[in-house]
Amino acid sequence: MKINRRIFILIAIVVIVIAIASILILRLGIRPSIDSGSMDDIQLPPGFKIDVYAENLGSSSLSFPGPNSAPRMMLLKDDVLYVSLTRQGKVVALPDHDSDNKADETIVFIDNLNNPHGLDFYDGWFYIAEENRVIRIKDMNNDQLADRESLEVIIDDLPTGGHFTRSIRIHNNRLYLSIGSSCNVCIEQDERRAAISRCNLDGTDCEVFARGLRNSVGFVFHPITGEMYATDNGRDLLGDDLPPDEINLVKEGNNYGWPICYGQNIHDTQFDKNVYIRNPCEQPFEMPSLVDLQAHSAPLGLTFYFGDSFPEEYRGDLFVAFHGSWNRKEPTGYKIVTIDMNDLEVKDFATGWLKGGNVLGRPVDIITNDEGSLFVSDDNAGKIYRIYYQNSDS
């Protein structure tokens, strides 16, 4: 009887574990991952190719929402690719010494950081955004090793918790910093959250540049107009198709709606139950999105393409990396899209990182390298990809 009872208890435990795992997979979007192996699964337009530029940068056996353990945001300086490994607390350099379009080694540029994410370089300084602060540091002899004695903490009081990615860009001698919300949907107490701030390069005189941006992980400045464009991840718990994720044309002083508005000035009445004389989401109070994207696609990094190696039709397009959904019944995202800036049409460009319920990868950041190809980081497979165009007659 004791043996039978033990067997019964063991079976019950197994059933409970399987049930919990099923709930996690169905409700939280946690899905099994498999090694991406060959790039044959990735579908691209005719003439385009994809290779692995760097690998073994950390990977996950499960695909979790939010940052996984591997590459996140990238920076290209003097033909050396730098990438933040957020969960590992480090930034690494990936040089290609022999110019064969493969990283020759992984050099730890700096470590022991607190969730490092955004990267930029300006006037001899590497700028790194951690969860709780922004630092800058130099590499005096260009050996891809940060000189610790030069480290300066320029902002040391960033709010923590909630969305913990911090993204930065330097433009016109000013530092721009994006901080996501502390919650799914709420009224923030710290005005720097769900906003993009602008500071002096030494971290002083910070002010909110634009607000109502729930989680703008990626933002870039148009290389010709200088205008800022940003991704934004909408709230959860409004269903599979609401609210849309967004691309916003971000201008100083504007409010982009969160938490009471989303998309094309739609009022979130599930959260905001106040009664208004006029629609609180109408302009000039709130600004509509520039482009609505499929809800829960999780658009992160983005880049404008003005390189010379892609066909002319891609020149000026906005490329956006979709990290992929974590809580949608039918998964979406896990791909790269292009947006034609003339008519704002969204088209699939690189697909196939989700196959038969298995996560082959999760694109995060995307940048153009000096020879006109694209680098794409993948924080699930632990890889950096290179996407390039090859003429059929070459």
N, C-alpha and C positions, 0 to 999 in steps of 0.2 A: 504493500500500500504506500509506504514511504517513497519507493522508487517511482511509482505511478504518479504520486503527488508532485515529485520533483520534475518529472517529465511534463506534467500539466502546467506547472509554473513556468518552466522553460519555454514551452510553446506559447503561453500567454504573453511572456516577455517579448518573444520574437514577433508575435502579432502586433503588439503595441508599438514596437520599434518600427515595423513596416508601416503601420498606420500613421505614425508621426512623420516618417520620411515622406509618405504620400502627400500629407497635408503641406509639408514644406515645399515639395515640388509643385503642387497645384496652387497653393495660396501665396507662397513667397517667391515663386518663380525660380527656385534653386534647381538647377538642372545638371545632369552629369556632363562632364567634359571629357573629350578624348583628344589625344595628340593630333594636331592638325596635319602632321606628316607632309604629304605632297600638297602642292598648291593647286592641283588639278580641280579641287572642289570649288575654287573661287572663280566665279564667272565675271568676265570683263567684256567690254565692247571689242569688236574686231581690231586686231593690231596691238592691243595692250597685253602686257605680260606682268606677272607678279613673282617676285623672288623673296626669300628670307635674307634680310640684311644682317640681322643679329638675332640670336636665340639663347635659350638657357638663362633668361633673365628673371626667372621665377614664374611659376605657373600654379594653377588651381585644379584640383580633381573635381571640384564642384564650381559652378558659376554662381557667384553671389551678387546681389544688388550692390551698387556702389563700387568703390575702388577695390580691385583684387590686388594680389601681391606683386604684380609685375609692372611693366613700363606704363607710364602715364603721359606727362607732357614733355615736349621735346624742344630743343634749341640747337641750331646749327651755327657754329662759329669756326671760321678758318677751316672749313671742310671736315670738322670733327663734330659728330652728333653727340649731344648731351641729353640725357633723359632722366626724369625723376622716377624712382622706385618708391612710391609713397609708403606702402605698408612696410617696406624694408628700412625706411628711414635714411635713404641715401640718394645721392645723385651720381650717375656713372657717365664716363666718357667712352664713346665707341669709335675709335679712329679706324680709318681705312688707309693704311700706309701704302699698300701696293696698288691702290685705285682699281680694285677688281669688283667693286660694289658689294663687298662683304666686310663687315667689321672684323678686324684682325685680333682684337683683344677687348676685354672689358676692364676699364680702369675705374676704381672708386675715386671719384673726384672729391667727395665729401660725404661723411656718414654721421651717425648719431644725431640725426635731425628728427623733429616731431612732425611726421606726416608731410614731408616736403612735396610740393605739387608744382606750382607755376614757376617758370624759368624765363629769364631774359638776360641780355648782356648789353651794356652801354658804357662807353668811355672808360674801359679798363676794369669794370666791375661786373661780376656775375650777381644777378639779383635772384634770390630764392624765397618763395613764399611758403612758410610752414603754417601749420594750423593756427598757432598762437602768436606768430611774429613774422616779420619780413627781415631778412638779412641780406647783406651784400659782402662779397669776398673777392679777392684777386688771385690770379695765377701769374705771378711775375715772370716766370721763366718758360711759360707755355708748355709745361710738361703734363698737362691735364690733371694736376694735383693742386687742390686749393691751398693757398697759403693761410693757414689758420691764424697767424699773427695779424693778418689784415682784416679779419672778420669784424664787421660792424652790424650791430642790431639797430635797424633804423625805425622799426615799428615793433613794439613789444607788448601790446595790450589787445591783440585781436580776440574777439569772442570765440569760444570753443564750443564743441558739441554740435549736434545736428549735422547738417551738411558740412563736412570738415575740409573739403577741397578749397584751396585758395589759388586763384589765377592772377597773373600779373602781366602787364605789357608796359613798355616805355614808349612814349610818343610825344614828340615836340618838347623834349626835356622835362616831361612830367611822368610820374608813375601812376598807373591805373591798377586798381585792385578790386577783384570780384570776390564777394563773400556770400555764400548761399544762406538760405533760411535756417532757423534753428528747429524747424518743425515741418510737418506736412502742410498745414495751413493754420495761421494764427496771426495775431497782431504783434509785431516785433517790438521789443523794448529798446533794442539797440539799433539806431538808424543805419548802421553800417551793414546790417544783415539784409539779405535779399536786395542787394544794391551793388553798384560799382562806384568806388570812391576814387578821388584823384588827389595825389600828394606831390610835394616837392621830391626830388630825387633822394634827398637825405631823410625822407619820411616825415618831414614837418608839414604843417598847414594842410592836413588832410580834410577834405570836404566830400560830401556825397555828390557824385556827378549825375547819377540817374538811379531811380528806385523802382520798386514794384517788380523786380526781376528775381523770381523765386530761387533759381539756381543756374546762373549763367556761367557754366564751367569754361566755355570757350568764348573768346571775343578777339576780334582782329580789326585793324584799321585798313581801309581800302588803300592800296598803294598809289592810286591816282587822286581820288577825292579827299582822302584822309578821314572819311567818315567811319564811325565805329559800327560794326555789326556783331551781334552776339546770339548764341544759342540760349534757349531757356527751357528747363524741364518743368512741365506742369505738375500740379498736385495729383495725389492718388485718391482713390475711393469715390470716384465719380463714374466708374464703369470702364469698360474696355476702350471706349472711343472718345472719352472726354476727361479732362480738357485737352485741346491740342498742345503738343510741344510747339516751340516757336523759334523763328528767326526774327530778331528785332533790329531795326535801324535805330541805334541808341544815340540820343542827343542830350546835351547838357540840360538839366533841370526837369526832364520829363519823368512821368510816372507811368510804368508799363502794366499796372493793374493789380498784381498780386498783393494781398490775398482775396480781394473782392471781385476782381475782373480777370478774364482770360481771353485769349484769341482776339477776335474782331469785336472787342468791347462787349463781351458777354458777361452779364452779372452772375456771379456765383451765389445764388440765393440759398444754396444748401448751407453755406458758411455764413453769409451776411444776410440776416433776416430782418434788418432794419427797413423801415418804410420811408421812401424818398419822394419828394415833390417831382423831381426829375431824375432820369436815369443817371446813377452815379458813375457809370462807365462811359458816358459820352465825353468826347473831346470838348473843352481842353483839359478836363480833369484827368483823364486817362488816355494813353496812347494805344492804338491797336497794334497787333503784331504785323510785321511785314509779310511773313509767310507762315501759314499754319501747316504743321507736320502731323503725321499720324501719332495719336496719343501713345505715350509710354515707349516711344522709340528711343528716348534718351540721347538726343543729339548732344555731342560734347565738343570735340575740336573741329575747327573749320579753317579754311584757307582760300584765298583768291588765287586763281591760276593765271599767271602772266609769264610763264616760262615759254621756251621756244621749241620744245621737243614734241608737245602734243599737237594734234590737228588744230587748225585755226578755229574750228567750231567751239573748242573748249576755252579759248582765250577770254579771260574776264569772268568765267564761271566761278561760282562759289562751291567748293567741295566741303561736304559735311560728313563727319563720322558718327554713325548711330551705334551707341554702345549696346543697345538692345533692351527689351522689356524684362522686368523681373516679376510682375504681378498681373500679366495679361493672360487670359485663358488660352488664346491663340497667340503665341509669341510673335513679336514684331521687332524690326530693327536688325541688328547684327549685320550691318552693311555700310557702304559709302554711297552717298547720293551727290548729284550735281544740281545746282540751281542756276538756271539761265537768268542773268540779272536784267535782261531786256523784258522778258515776259513772266519771270518768276516761276517758270515751270520746273517742277521737281522730277528728276529722273534717276532711276537706279544706275549706279556706275560699277560697283563691285559688290557682289552678293555671294552667299554660300557659306558664311561662318556659322550658320545654324542648319544642321542637316539631320533630319529624322529625329528631332528632339534632342540631339547631342549638340553641345556648344563647341564648335571648333575654334572660336576666337571671339573677342569683343573689341572692335576698333575704338580707340580713345581719341588720340590726337592725330593731326594730319598737317604736314608742312611740305613746302616745295624745296627741293635741294638745288644746288648750284647748276646742275646739268639738266634741270627741267623735269626731273622725275619727282614722284611723291614718296615721302616716308610716312608710314602709318604705324602707330604703336598699338599693341594688343596686350592688355593687362590680364588676360585670362590664359592665353597660350604662352605668354612670356617672350614675345617676339617683336621685332621691328621688321616691317615689310617694305620693299621697294617696288613701286608700280611705275612702269615705264612704257613708252610707245616704241614699237619696232615696225618699221615699214615692211610690207610683205615682200618687197624686192630687195631688202637689205640682207 
